[in-house]
Amino acid sequence: MSRVAVALFPGTNCEQDVVYALDLLGAEADLVWHRETDLSGAAGIVLPGGFAHGDYLRTGAIARFSPIMQEVERFAVAGRPVLGICNGFQILCEAGLLPGALVANRDLRFICRPVHVRVETTGSVLTRHAEVGAVLRIPLNSYEGNYVAPPQELDSLERTGRVVLRYVDERGEATGSPNGSANRIAAITNATGNVAGVMPHPERAVEDVLGSADGRVLLESFVASLQPVPA
Amino acid sequence: MSPDPPPHQQLGMTDTEYGGVVDILGRKPEPAELAMYSVMWSEHCSYKSSRAWLGRFRSDHPWVVLGPGENAGVVDLGDGWLAALRIESHNHPSFVEPYQGAATGVGGILRDIFTMGARPVGVWDPLRLGPLAEAHNRYLFSGVVAGIAGYGNAVGVPTLGGEVEFADRFSQNPLVNVMALGLMRREQLVTRAASGVGNRAILLGAATGRDGIGGASILASASFDEESGAKRPSVQVGDPFEEKKLIETCLELYERGLVVAIQDLGAAGISCATAECASGGGMGMDVDLDAVHLRESGMNAGEILMSESQERMLAVVRPDDVEEVLRLAETREVEASVIGTITDGDVLRVVKDGTTVAAIPAASLSEDAPLYRRPIEQPESLERRWADPPIVPAGIDLGETLLRLLDDPVLGDRSWIYEQYDHMLFLSTIVEPGNDGSLMRIKGTDKGLAVSTDGDSLRCYLDPRRSAERLVCEAALNVAVTGSVPYAVVDNLNFGNPEKPDVMWQFVETVEGMATACEALEVPVVGGNVSFYNETDGVDIYPAPVVGMLGFCDPIPGAPPRLDRAEAGSEVWVVGPERGDDFAGSAYATVVLDHLGGRPAAADLATAFLVTRHAARLAGDLPVVHDISAGGLAVALAEVCIRSGVGVVVGNGDWRLMLDEAPHRFLAVVPDGADLEATE
């Protein structure tokens, strides 16, 4: 069995979209309530977008204490696939499983629109089947999407090739960042490549009729990274 | 010093209305009872000035499941699918506190939708504010947009469109309307009709506090004056996180068949919800206020009954199911308390601390509400306005004029508004905001739903009846260009003080125009909202009816028209009647000439019907089908060119034809070699 556990916090709202997209790609997924403490039957975990615990106090600040996060941490340490999308990315940072933090957008406005990102590495569960340099059109949907980290941390991310996606224009050129992210960072991964956080929503770009199917390669990469659970 | 007025007058009730309460009860009302009647009989809750006219709207079409009078209208989409739709206003609270006013407007309308058993799938926001050149209007507008975004994005329902208008009369009375759409399977439809003696009433959701006591309803039933800032504590505070949990809890309760009836708590809080559940099923109810979970201690009976704390629902369940409902709520992290029991008879009895604080016939709160036929009189200035049409010069610089029009915040790019709203959640948005009507698919089917909201207060000021007819036609065309046929209408009727005969005249003319046009286009009116008293210091708003049009298609076009799909080498056709002389209330007159006068052209409803159906057919085959409205053909063409990255050469460059806003017209982009014989 290689089923994906999609974590459901009170206030999460992109969980059905993630399940729909994984299903399109042939992966089976289960919604798992945030109080669950045993995910040993899952082959990977997705933390979907939304407003876990209302995003009260600070995005991810309460969610990191949800019981399910112990399992997320166990997966992360064990080298098993963990993907945080948008609010999920914020939670992974808040839990210390990814470096840095996501703060309010530069223009202090919520942004919901498709943006372009460039694949910077294939060394992550999000991009192992993508091509370096590929430009993808994927919807952004966040108020706190502005990635920040201390200078040494940013240097380290760049030096070790852990910046996974970067905001670019449609020709793939670095012209600016929609939300003010440091180094125009849209997605990062941990040192072992098994934990990834991405700000735009790949599950919103899985069919041409939705305006883009460019998110498929990212979710396909994640699905391909799933490790069957020993019986 | 004059003595304080009697309590009923302080609550906004006339002496005659108070006499009516005494007659019903056969005694003087207790304080809690008086509070209940005062809110339920307010203009906002009882529609006492408008009710006499609303019967003019028809909803006897075969696909209508529930028409006006329920929490939401419901229409049948075939194959077991139902759509629920509703429109509401949050005008007065949004002026007092723009962020929370708009946010709680979104929260309230969503509850109206999931009260019916439907999952809310879309929200639309028609907004009317004062000119953005004034700092206070910018404060109000940015607060309203942020409130819609803050609540809608977090609660997890996409905001799929809306419209904006900026005019001086809205500086003191901004209009914040909100429409919502929900989807459900037929077996999940529930109503508020409580039945079954002994069934229990469970209050679900947020704790009840002192916020908004006599809030929205009292606020929305009186005009503003310089004291209005003091009403800020009457505005409620929204919590989208609580609402999200409540939506999921209620949908699961329906799915598991645990709910007999349900009602959301809105105006007048517990008093209204318990009365409506009981009277809806022809029953009575005993309510124990000591069981209500409270946010603060020391609240008296009247405060608990009247509190308009947000994010609460009242579910009626069988006694055997109470434990399971409470358990499910606990799992979902939603507070719940059993506060009532359904009884034989018709009495709503409310107990606090072992004492009966209210015992009234439940139905009297709604059924015996006052009904007024207020005086009507055509404004004396109307014919002067008609005799003052815009003076159209002999020749103009069309390029310069077009730039001027596109610089207007209503006619230009509105993406800075709708990109603050999550309009993609649920992976169903096929045509997003920024086009004429938005189009969503129903996943797992071939069906699609389109929605457009339309208003035009300046033209309505010049001729409410004609303009109301045109609004319906425009909204119909806006959904037709997505490939949908007009399927149901909800309307939001925003007006000034109904005690003024000329405002009442505007209202009645509007209802007549809207009803006539809906009949001609064969579309039912399944719900609506009336917002009166949009008046400050004696000045009324422009009459501002808003049409919310639902369109339906089955199958949904494979590649529906969008403004960004035009390609070089295509022909552009203009379909519909040509006039060249309809400038009264047009964008050219109001924006460029700064002139508001003349009489708008009448709608031609037979033509509108044909044009609408023709547009829906063409939309199945063509890349761009675009309604021609504000700014005329010039602005319509510019929108297509800008969005598609192409240019256009116009054969007949008569600028009158380019700027005229004659109704029932659309443009179609026909690619080279396209064969349209079949659609002629």
Interface residues (C-beta under 8 A of the other chain):
Chain A: P10 G11 N13 C14 Q16 D17 Y20 A21 W33 G50 F51 H53 G54 D55 Y56 R109 F110 I111 C112 R113 P139 N141 Y143 H201 E203 R204 V206 E207 V209 L210 G211
Chain B: A149 G150 N153 A154 V155 G156 D239 P240 F241 E242 K244 K245 T331 R332 E333 S415 Y418 E419 Q420 Y421 D422 H423 M424 L425 F426 L427 T429 I430 E432 R441 K443
